[in-house]
Amino acid sequence: ENSSTFSSPVLSLFEQLCDAQFARLIAPPERITQIEKVRQEVHKRLSTNYKFSKEFKNGGGVDIFGSSAAHLASPSSDIDFCVRLPRFALDLVPKKKRLEEAKLERVSLESSCPVMDTIKSIAAIRKEAMPN
């Protein structure tokens, strides 16, 4: 007995709409490659610049965040960079630990997002609707 209130055709249409939206949002592989090449070029130019080379030798770097990092960047999206420049060889361990904590907080926040709840609901509905 299926407890779902959606009929199979409605569920199928809903799945098709969701699949189309996800396909529209996900960046194509060539865009992801392009973003990484830009990141590498920025890193190369900054790390070889006499004003920044010491910081890069002491753990500095270039990170990508936002839609680009989430692979949701469209061809017209900007690329969000974070340039890490640890002045005077500061100890990066506490900062890296905080970065990891922030990443975990983000995952927790995103997993509690209503969109994620909708995705989980869709998965549950699919599971219920699929015969074993």
Number of C-alpha atoms within 10 A of each C-alpha: 4 10 8 13 9 13 10 13 9 11 17 14 11 14 16 12 12 14 12 11 11 12 12 12 14 16 18 15 10 10 17 19 11 12 20 17 12 13 19 15 13 16 18 15 12 19 19 12 12 10 9 16 16 18 20 22 13 16 15 21 20 18 16 16 12 13 17 20 16 12 17 19 20 16 12 6 10 12 17 15 16 12 15 13 19 19 14 9 14 13 12 13 9 10 12 11 11 12 12 12 12 12 12 12 12 12 12 11 11 13 13 11 12 10 11 13 13 11 13 13 12 16 13 13 18 16 11 14 17 10 6 5
